Amino acid sequence: MANDLFRRQLGAYASVHRDWRNKATHFVGIPVIVFSLLLILSLWRFELGGREWTLSLAIAILAVLGWMALDLGVGILMGIIMAPAWYAAEAFAGALGSPSAVWTAFAVLFVGGWVLQFLGHHYEGKRPALIDNIFQGFIGPMFLVAETLVVLGQRNDLAEAMGEGNVTAR
């Protein structure tokens, strides 16, 4: 179940994500942005416990633990989604071969993801929640999972927090 902080943050996020076009751009833009961050963070490596880690993996683990602290069910689903995203980002960085190619791919993906975000908010007619509360950047990916669960009829508690009548795409 969602804790009170997550309910409040999810409600605030949902309040500026009601237009179906805005949601559609976010369902593409947010994963692209997250992937771009995992991609660029894969360049930094460190050793811990006799094993080489990337900053990408460390941040992914911390993010999933944070999401699980806000809502265990959504957090577990975020972990299930994040694992292949992290692996794909690491593989893509390896396939690109050079840091400059990784930086270029990051820039294209990151900027492209944000263009989609702002396009969605153009349709919405409201500025992004992130502008007023930086924590909303952490809530955005959770919103996608929460919205999907609500549309599937799985989380009535989240539907209530999001103002279901105006939020879900049916």
VMD Tcl script that draws the C-alpha trace (Angstrom):
set ca {
  {0.00 0.00 0.00}
  {1.04 3.56 -0.68}
  {2.32 5.71 2.15}
  {0.93 9.21 2.75}
  {3.87 10.96 1.13}
  {3.42 8.95 -2.06}
  {-0.35 9.55 -2.09}
  {0.17 13.31 -1.80}
  {2.94 13.41 -4.39}
  {1.00 11.16 -6.78}
  {-2.07 13.36 -6.44}
  {-0.02 16.48 -7.16}
  {1.58 14.80 -10.18}
  {-1.75 13.53 -11.51}
  {-3.28 17.00 -11.23}
  {-1.07 18.26 -14.06}
  {-1.28 15.04 -16.10}
  {-4.94 14.67 -17.03}
  {-4.92 15.18 -20.81}
  {-4.55 11.87 -22.69}
  {-1.98 13.41 -25.06}
  {0.14 14.54 -22.14}
  {-0.03 11.06 -20.65}
  {0.86 9.50 -24.01}
  {3.95 11.67 -24.38}
  {4.96 10.83 -20.82}
  {4.57 7.09 -21.39}
  {7.28 7.46 -24.04}
  {9.30 10.42 -22.74}
  {9.83 9.29 -19.16}
  {11.22 5.85 -20.05}
  {13.48 7.47 -22.66}
  {14.81 9.94 -20.07}
  {15.37 7.22 -17.47}
  {17.11 5.04 -20.06}
  {19.33 7.97 -21.10}
  {20.36 8.49 -17.47}
  {21.15 4.80 -17.02}
  {23.14 4.95 -20.25}
  {25.34 7.87 -19.25}
  {25.82 6.60 -15.70}
  {27.18 3.35 -17.12}
  {30.39 5.22 -17.99}
  {31.42 5.56 -14.35}
  {32.79 2.41 -12.73}
  {33.98 1.68 -9.23}
  {35.03 -1.33 -7.21}
  {33.13 -2.42 -4.13}
  {33.48 -5.74 -2.35}
  {35.90 -7.03 -4.95}
  {33.40 -6.49 -7.73}
  {33.21 -3.81 -10.41}
  {30.01 -1.79 -10.36}
  {28.72 1.00 -12.53}
  {27.12 4.12 -11.20}
  {24.16 3.12 -13.38}
  {23.55 -0.03 -11.34}
  {24.08 1.74 -8.01}
  {21.60 4.51 -8.85}
  {19.08 1.99 -10.25}
  {19.23 0.01 -6.99}
  {18.83 3.16 -4.88}
  {15.90 4.34 -7.02}
  {14.10 1.01 -6.73}
  {14.63 0.96 -2.95}
  {13.23 4.51 -2.77}
  {10.23 3.56 -4.89}
  {9.63 0.49 -2.71}
  {9.71 2.69 0.40}
  {6.95 4.86 -1.09}
  {4.79 1.95 -2.25}
  {5.97 -1.64 -2.04}
  {3.82 -2.97 -4.89}
  {4.62 -0.17 -7.32}
  {8.26 -0.29 -6.22}
  {8.54 -4.00 -6.96}
  {7.05 -3.43 -10.41}
  {9.50 -0.57 -10.92}
  {12.33 -2.97 -10.05}
  {11.04 -5.51 -12.57}
  {11.01 -2.76 -15.21}
  {14.32 -1.22 -14.14}
  {16.35 -4.46 -14.31}
  {16.07 -4.96 -18.09}
  {16.33 -1.19 -18.66}
  {19.62 -1.12 -16.75}
  {20.89 -4.19 -18.60}
  {19.93 -2.70 -21.98}
  {21.62 0.60 -21.12}
  {24.83 -1.20 -20.12}
  {24.70 -3.32 -23.30}
  {24.01 -0.29 -25.48}
  {26.89 1.64 -23.92}
  {29.15 -1.33 -24.61}
  {27.94 -1.58 -28.20}
  {28.52 2.13 -28.77}
  {32.13 1.54 -27.81}
  {33.39 4.99 -26.90}
  {32.49 7.52 -24.23}
  {31.89 10.17 -26.89}
  {29.35 7.92 -28.63}
  {27.63 7.24 -25.30}
  {27.50 10.98 -24.57}
  {26.01 11.63 -28.00}
  {23.35 8.93 -27.56}
  {22.61 10.25 -24.07}
  {22.16 13.80 -25.38}
  {19.84 12.73 -28.19}
  {17.71 10.52 -25.91}
  {17.65 12.95 -22.98}
  {16.71 15.97 -25.09}
  {14.21 13.93 -27.11}
  {12.55 12.66 -23.93}
  {12.23 16.19 -22.58}
  {10.87 17.50 -25.86}
  {8.09 14.91 -25.54}
  {7.48 15.98 -21.92}
  {7.10 19.63 -22.83}
  {4.99 18.80 -25.86}
  {2.63 16.93 -23.54}
  {2.45 19.88 -21.19}
  {1.68 22.11 -24.13}
  {-1.42 19.95 -24.73}
  {-2.17 19.92 -21.01}
  {-1.90 23.68 -20.72}
  {-0.09 23.33 -17.39}
  {3.56 23.52 -16.51}
  {5.38 20.35 -15.43}
  {5.09 19.40 -11.77}
  {8.87 19.10 -11.65}
  {9.20 22.89 -11.90}
  {7.46 23.39 -8.55}
  {8.82 20.28 -6.80}
  {12.00 18.52 -7.91}
  {10.85 15.34 -6.11}
  {8.21 14.98 -8.83}
  {11.02 13.77 -11.10}
  {11.23 10.71 -8.86}
  {7.42 10.31 -8.86}
  {7.05 10.51 -12.67}
  {8.14 6.92 -13.39}
  {5.93 5.68 -10.56}
  {2.98 7.56 -12.04}
  {3.24 5.49 -15.22}
  {3.04 2.25 -13.25}
  {0.31 3.61 -10.97}
  {-1.74 4.84 -13.94}
  {-1.43 1.45 -15.63}
  {-2.52 -0.35 -12.45}
  {-5.49 1.97 -12.04}
  {-6.59 1.53 -15.65}
  {-6.36 -2.24 -15.14}
  {-8.55 -1.90 -12.04}
  {-5.83 -3.14 -9.72}
  {-5.23 -0.25 -7.32}
  {-8.35 1.61 -6.22}
  {-6.34 3.30 -3.46}
  {-4.13 4.91 -6.10}
  {-7.16 5.79 -8.23}
  {-8.53 7.73 -5.28}
  {-5.22 9.53 -4.70}
  {-5.03 10.45 -8.39}
  {-8.63 11.63 -8.71}
  {-9.59 8.68 -10.91}
  {-12.58 10.28 -12.58}
  {-10.37 12.80 -14.31}
  {-7.14 10.87 -14.58}
  {-7.54 7.42 -16.08}
  {-7.72 6.91 -19.81}
  {-10.72 4.75 -20.57}
}
mol new
graphics top color blue
foreach p $ca { graphics top sphere $p radius 0.5 }
foreach p [lrange $ca 0 end-1] q [lrange $ca 1 end] { graphics top cylinder $p $q radius 0.2 }
display resetview
